[in-house]
């Protein structure tokens, strides 16, 4: 095994072949066959493996993601919902658009020196793609190598625990009520190295009062010291004023709308209320689906 790994490794990092052997996707004997064909025909390792029928294109892409520290999950991995498309299809057109949004946010908002490390994702109504956007945006930030925390601050209709297949016993509501510590409630996501989730926790009878407590301010200050990027999912703005309370703590927000569903007057009211609360509206997302 060691001899095979030496053949498959170049420089100081592991090659595709070594990664696939370590992950159990390739045997040393199969690797020898690939290396032989690679040498005979002057092929790349992945092309030789596919020609021999020993690996799929998905196997090669997965190994490349590990080689270049760009983690994503294989199709069928049930630890995360397929709605979190950035975790499964990082090269799809939708995720390319999310990466473009990430770039704009890095340029226009996120700045550790200015204290801009947190961002709320808001929408006027439910079903407009707010939680989808927050989840996938958090994934693409983590794929950039940023230590990313996704907080589900929708204490009324939480979704992030469903998207990331987590228990929802402990979460933000537990922290705000003084019933848990941060380390108990946050979960690292397997396979997505730099991504952690703080779910909403049990639904409280007084979400707006909990979010208005000084402990929420203290929590946001704490997580800014532990993470590079903090993305916060929020409740629908047309149903509650919770998102204003949350966004006032993050100081910046991205507004999400859905084509043929979102109402312009509601969006205008939402943006106006955020701006009056001193929140910078730093971007907008239009969901077509």
DOMI-904066 format. One record per residue (C-alpha): x, y, z; residue in three letters. Coordinates in steps of 0.001 Angstrom, whole numbers. Each point is the difference from the previous one (the first is absolute). Example, Ala and Ser with C-alpha at 12.3 -4.5 7.8 and 13.67 -1.06 7.14 Angstrom:
% DOMI-904066
+---------+---------+---------+---------+
:       X :       Y :       Z : residuo :
+---------+---------+---------+---------+
:   12300 :   -4500 :    7800 :     ALA :
:    1370 :    3440 :    -660 :     SER :
+---------+---------+---------+---------+
***
This chain:
% DOMI-904066
+---------+---------+---------+---------+
:       X :       Y :       Z : residuo :
+---------+---------+---------+---------+
:       0 :       0 :       0 :     UNK :
:    2764 :    2455 :     888 :     UNK :
:    1752 :    -608 :   -3327 :     UNK :
:   -3206 :     640 :   -1909 :     UNK :
:    -625 :    3215 :    1924 :     UNK :
:    3520 :    1185 :    -749 :     UNK :
:    -618 :    -499 :   -3727 :     UNK :
:   -3273 :    1895 :     195 :     UNK :
:    1282 :    2956 :    1972 :     UNK :
:    1698 :    2994 :   -1538 :     UNK :
:    1539 :    2892 :    1922 :     UNK :
:   -1117 :     428 :    3569 :     UNK :
:   -3716 :    -730 :    -501 :     UNK :
:   -1975 :   -3133 :    -745 :     UNK :
:    -919 :    -795 :   -3578 :     UNK :
:   -3415 :   -1064 :   -1287 :     UNK :
:    1000 :   -3676 :     124 :     UNK :
:    1205 :     155 :    3595 :     UNK :
:   -3191 :    1759 :    1088 :     UNK :
:   -2167 :   -2620 :   -1728 :     UNK :
:    1930 :   -2862 :    1598 :     UNK :
:    -358 :    1594 :    3436 :     UNK :
:   -3745 :     463 :    -576 :     UNK :
:    -448 :   -3638 :   -1050 :     UNK :
:   -1059 :     904 :   -3547 :     UNK :
:    3067 :   -1629 :   -1534 :     UNK :
:    2110 :   -3069 :     809 :     UNK :
:    3808 :       7 :    -297 :     UNK :
:    -280 :   -2595 :   -2783 :     UNK :
:   -2413 :    2179 :   -1960 :     UNK :
:    2289 :    2976 :     520 :     UNK :
:    2881 :   -1961 :   -1523 :     UNK :
:   -2126 :    -708 :   -3108 :     UNK :
:    -860 :    3686 :    -310 :     UNK :
:    3624 :    1054 :     412 :     UNK :
:    1070 :   -2459 :   -2682 :     UNK :
:   -2543 :    1280 :   -2532 :     UNK :
:     799 :    3585 :     965 :     UNK :
:    3674 :    -567 :    -799 :     UNK :
:    -640 :   -1951 :   -3219 :     UNK :
:   -2408 :    2532 :   -1531 :     UNK :
:    1126 :    3234 :    1656 :     UNK :
:   -3390 :     532 :    1627 :     UNK :
:    -977 :    1817 :    3158 :     UNK :
:    -658 :   -2313 :    2937 :     UNK :
:   -3733 :     716 :       1 :     UNK :
:    -392 :    -511 :   -3748 :     UNK :
:    1829 :   -3329 :     204 :     UNK :
:   -2195 :   -1131 :    2901 :     UNK :
:   -3213 :     888 :   -1840 :     UNK :
:    1232 :   -1716 :   -3192 :     UNK :
:     566 :   -3184 :    1995 :     UNK :
:   -3442 :     302 :    1571 :     UNK :
:    1473 :      48 :    3495 :     UNK :
:   -1224 :    3451 :    1005 :     UNK :
:   -2772 :    2412 :    -966 :     UNK :
:     270 :    3707 :    -774 :     UNK :
:   -1685 :     631 :    3359 :     UNK :
:    2763 :   -1952 :    1759 :     UNK :
:    2650 :    2122 :   -1708 :     UNK :
:   -1743 :    3291 :     793 :     UNK :
:    -401 :   -1043 :    3634 :     UNK :
:    3700 :    -832 :     262 :     UNK :
:     928 :    3315 :   -1618 :     UNK :
:   -2128 :    1823 :    2551 :     UNK :
:    1963 :   -1660 :    2799 :     UNK :
:    3320 :     654 :   -1712 :     UNK :
:    -716 :    3713 :    -268 :     UNK :
:   -1823 :     339 :    3344 :     UNK :
:   -3341 :     640 :   -1708 :     UNK :
:   -2300 :   -2441 :    1810 :     UNK :
:   -3384 :   -1125 :   -1235 :     UNK :
:   -2174 :   -3082 :     413 :     UNK :
:    -678 :   -2913 :   -2319 :     UNK :
:   -3566 :    -476 :   -1328 :     UNK :
:   -1989 :   -2218 :    2330 :     UNK :
:    1735 :    1232 :    3156 :     UNK :
:   -2996 :     159 :    2323 :     UNK :
:    1718 :    2036 :    2714 :     UNK :
:   -1110 :    3185 :   -1784 :     UNK :
:   -3156 :     741 :   -2001 :     UNK :
:     402 :     219 :   -3786 :     UNK :
:   -1547 :    3491 :     256 :     UNK :
:    3431 :    1117 :    1179 :     UNK :
:    1122 :    -120 :   -3612 :     UNK :
:    3376 :    1640 :     629 :     UNK :
:     951 :   -3017 :    2115 :     UNK :
:    -643 :   -2421 :   -2873 :     UNK :
:     310 :    1849 :   -3318 :     UNK :
:    2577 :    2756 :     481 :     UNK :
:     511 :     451 :   -3745 :     UNK :
:   -3691 :     441 :    -911 :     UNK :
:   -1327 :    3322 :   -1395 :     UNK :
:   -1972 :     730 :    3183 :     UNK :
:    3106 :    -384 :    2165 :     UNK :
:    2032 :    2112 :   -2430 :     UNK :
:   -2526 :    2776 :     670 :     UNK :
:     379 :    -524 :    3744 :     UNK :
:    3768 :     282 :    -350 :     UNK :
:    -485 :    3236 :   -1931 :     UNK :
:   -2133 :    1275 :    2888 :     UNK :
:    2697 :   -1139 :    2438 :     UNK :
:    2598 :    2006 :   -1923 :     UNK :
:   -2156 :    3123 :      85 :     UNK :
:    -585 :    -394 :    3728 :     UNK :
:    3717 :    -433 :     649 :     UNK :
:     639 :    3233 :   -1891 :     UNK :
:   -2926 :    2037 :    1302 :     UNK :
:    -614 :   -1193 :    3544 :     UNK :
:    2174 :   -2565 :    1737 :     UNK :
:    2978 :    1745 :    1577 :     UNK :
:    1467 :   -1274 :    3259 :     UNK :
:    1792 :    3280 :     687 :     UNK :
:   -3266 :    1932 :    -306 :     UNK :
:   -1787 :   -2568 :    2154 :     UNK :
:   -2138 :   -1240 :   -2882 :     UNK :
:     -89 :   -3757 :     531 :     UNK :
:   -3742 :    -634 :     315 :     UNK :
:   -2808 :     120 :   -2562 :     UNK :
:   -3762 :    -574 :     257 :     UNK :
:   -1912 :   -1632 :   -2851 :     UNK :
:   -3512 :    1479 :     -80 :     UNK :
:   -3163 :    -177 :   -2083 :     UNK :
:   -3474 :    1496 :     222 :     UNK :
:   -1959 :   -3238 :    -165 :     UNK :
:     365 :   -3719 :     585 :     UNK :
:     813 :   -2369 :   -2857 :     UNK :
:    2201 :    2538 :   -1786 :     UNK :
:    3255 :   -1940 :     390 :     UNK :
:    1488 :    1780 :    2984 :     UNK :
:    1114 :   -3142 :    1867 :     UNK :
:    1209 :   -1609 :   -3244 :     UNK :
:    2109 :    3070 :    -742 :     UNK :
:    1401 :     219 :    3537 :     UNK :
:     964 :   -3683 :      39 :     UNK :
:    1667 :      -4 :   -3394 :     UNK :
:    1709 :    3334 :     571 :     UNK :
:    1490 :   -1364 :    3216 :     UNK :
:    1283 :   -3056 :   -1879 :     UNK :
:    1736 :    2023 :   -2725 :     UNK :
:    1668 :    2195 :    2616 :     UNK :
:    1257 :   -3113 :    1796 :     UNK :
:    1322 :   -1358 :   -3311 :     UNK :
:    2074 :    3150 :    -263 :     UNK :
:    1777 :   -1118 :    3170 :     UNK :
:   -1800 :    2498 :    2218 :     UNK :
:   -1014 :   -1279 :    3437 :     UNK :
:   -3742 :     375 :    -477 :     UNK :
:   -2876 :    -164 :    2471 :     UNK :
:   -3615 :    -187 :   -1185 :     UNK :
:   -2488 :    1087 :    2664 :     UNK :
:   -3689 :    -824 :    -345 :     UNK :
:   -1630 :    2970 :    1711 :     UNK :
:   -3466 :    -820 :   -1334 :     UNK :
:   -1418 :   -1076 :    3346 :     UNK :
:   -3493 :    -322 :   -1481 :     UNK :
:     420 :   -2202 :   -3083 :     UNK :
:    3626 :   -1269 :      33 :     UNK :
:    1398 :   -1885 :   -3004 :     UNK :
:    3753 :    -354 :     364 :     UNK :
:    -160 :   -3076 :    2238 :     UNK :
:   -2024 :   -1703 :   -2746 :     UNK :
:    2404 :    1034 :   -2762 :     UNK :
:    3024 :   -1255 :    1935 :     UNK :
:   -1786 :   -2986 :    1597 :     UNK :
:     643 :    1105 :    3581 :     UNK :
:   -1877 :    -467 :    3241 :     UNK :
:   -1692 :    3189 :    1100 :     UNK :
:     -97 :    -503 :    3760 :     UNK :
:    2775 :    2456 :     775 :     UNK :
:     501 :    3157 :   -1999 :     UNK :
:    -269 :    3775 :      -7 :     UNK :
:   -3128 :      43 :    2167 :     UNK :
:    1821 :   -2130 :    2599 :     UNK :
:    2904 :    2464 :      95 :     UNK :
:   -2251 :    3053 :     265 :     UNK :
:   -1945 :   -1616 :    2841 :     UNK :
:    3229 :    -879 :    1841 :     UNK :
:    -635 :   -3730 :    -305 :     UNK :
:    3113 :    -976 :   -1994 :     UNK :
:    3515 :    1102 :    -880 :     UNK :
:    1150 :     867 :   -3528 :     UNK :
:    2250 :   -3042 :    -275 :     UNK :
:   -2900 :   -2320 :     821 :     UNK :
:   -2307 :    1420 :   -2659 :     UNK :
:    2326 :     458 :   -2995 :     UNK :
:     629 :   -2933 :   -2358 :     UNK :
:    2853 :    -400 :   -2489 :     UNK :
:   -1224 :   -1414 :   -3316 :     UNK :
:    1839 :   -3194 :   -1029 :     UNK :
:    1536 :     253 :   -3453 :     UNK :
:    -186 :    3821 :     -39 :     UNK :
:    3082 :     808 :    2018 :     UNK :
:    -521 :    3665 :     854 :     UNK :
:   -3780 :      41 :     452 :     UNK :
:   -1818 :     -16 :    3355 :     UNK :
:   -3725 :     342 :     708 :     UNK :
:   -1849 :    1486 :    2952 :     UNK :
:   -3610 :   -1189 :    -456 :     UNK :
:   -2972 :    1906 :    1357 :     UNK :
:    -749 :   -2406 :    2823 :     UNK :
:   -3382 :    -620 :    1551 :     UNK :
:   -2703 :    2489 :   -1043 :     UNK :
:    -520 :    2467 :    2879 :     UNK :
:   -3248 :    1813 :     836 :     UNK :
:    1793 :    3382 :     -25 :     UNK :
:    2468 :     111 :   -2937 :     UNK :
:      45 :    3777 :    -424 :     UNK :
:     679 :     577 :    3700 :     UNK :
:    2807 :   -2587 :     -19 :     UNK :
:    1676 :    1617 :   -3014 :     UNK :
:    -200 :    3418 :    1666 :     UNK :
:    1920 :   -1175 :    3067 :     UNK :
:    3567 :    1272 :     551 :     UNK :
:    1190 :   -3613 :     -99 :     UNK :
:    -591 :      -8 :   -3778 :     UNK :
:    2379 :    2942 :    -370 :     UNK :
:    2549 :   -1829 :    2151 :     UNK :
:    -409 :   -3162 :   -2085 :     UNK :
:     608 :    1867 :   -3258 :     UNK :
:    3135 :    1568 :    1465 :     UNK :
:    1234 :   -3439 :    1087 :     UNK :
:    -515 :   -1699 :   -3367 :     UNK :
:    1713 :    2866 :   -1814 :     UNK :
:    3066 :    -836 :    2032 :     UNK :
:    -159 :   -3688 :    -943 :     UNK :
:   -1023 :      75 :   -3674 :     UNK :
:     980 :    1885 :   -3142 :     UNK :
:   -3531 :     105 :   -1444 :     UNK :
:   -3350 :    -176 :    1806 :     UNK :
:   -3153 :    -404 :   -2135 :     UNK :
:   -3341 :     396 :    1796 :     UNK :
:   -3306 :   -1376 :   -1277 :     UNK :
:   -3025 :    2061 :    1099 :     UNK :
:   -3820 :    -189 :     152 :     UNK :
:   -2209 :    1436 :   -2745 :     UNK :
:     -82 :    3787 :     311 :     UNK :
:   -3666 :     414 :    -923 :     UNK :
:   -1067 :   -2233 :    2895 :     UNK :
:    2151 :    1314 :    2829 :     UNK :
:    2476 :    2708 :     946 :     UNK :
:    2541 :   -2621 :    1151 :     UNK :
:    2223 :     481 :   -3045 :     UNK :
:     481 :    3698 :     802 :     UNK :
:    1199 :    -951 :    3477 :     UNK :
:    2373 :   -2592 :   -1446 :     UNK :
:    1302 :    2156 :   -2852 :     UNK :
:     679 :    2851 :    2420 :     UNK :
:    2518 :   -2356 :    1661 :     UNK :
:    1601 :   -1123 :   -3271 :     UNK :
:     -61 :    3575 :   -1400 :     UNK :
:    -200 :   -1342 :   -3558 :     UNK :
:   -2625 :   -1934 :   -1953 :     UNK :
:    -659 :   -1685 :   -3326 :     UNK :
:   -3603 :     122 :   -1201 :     UNK :
:   -1460 :   -3084 :   -1698 :     UNK :
:   -3018 :      97 :   -2336 :     UNK :
:   -1688 :   -2574 :   -2213 :     UNK :
:   -1182 :     661 :   -3537 :     UNK :
:   -3811 :      62 :    -366 :     UNK :
:    -454 :    -379 :    3771 :     UNK :
:    1584 :    2922 :    1838 :     UNK :
:   -2085 :    3172 :     173 :     UNK :
:    1732 :    3267 :    -828 :     UNK :
:   -1749 :    2039 :    2754 :     UNK :
:    1062 :   -2559 :    2634 :     UNK :
:    3574 :      76 :   -1253 :     UNK :
:      59 :    3799 :      69 :     UNK :
:   -1354 :       2 :    3550 :     UNK :
:    2585 :   -2584 :    1063 :     UNK :
:    2951 :    1904 :   -1471 :     UNK :
:   -1248 :    3292 :    1430 :     UNK :
:    -416 :   -1470 :    3491 :     UNK :
:    3499 :   -1479 :    -100 :     UNK :
:    1542 :    3273 :   -1114 :     UNK :
:   -1863 :    1914 :    2705 :     UNK :
:    1481 :   -2444 :    2525 :     UNK :
:    3498 :     886 :   -1242 :     UNK :
:     504 :   -3245 :   -1913 :     UNK :
:    2027 :      62 :   -3217 :     UNK :
:   -1847 :   -1848 :   -2770 :     UNK :
:    3074 :   -1288 :   -1809 :     UNK :
:   -1539 :   -2255 :   -2627 :     UNK :
:   -3078 :   -1620 :   -1467 :     UNK :
:    -767 :   -3490 :   -1302 :     UNK :
:   -2785 :    -805 :   -2466 :     UNK :
:   -1039 :   -3662 :      29 :     UNK :
:   -1441 :   -1145 :   -3304 :     UNK :
:   -1126 :   -3427 :    1179 :     UNK :
+---------+---------+---------+---------+
***
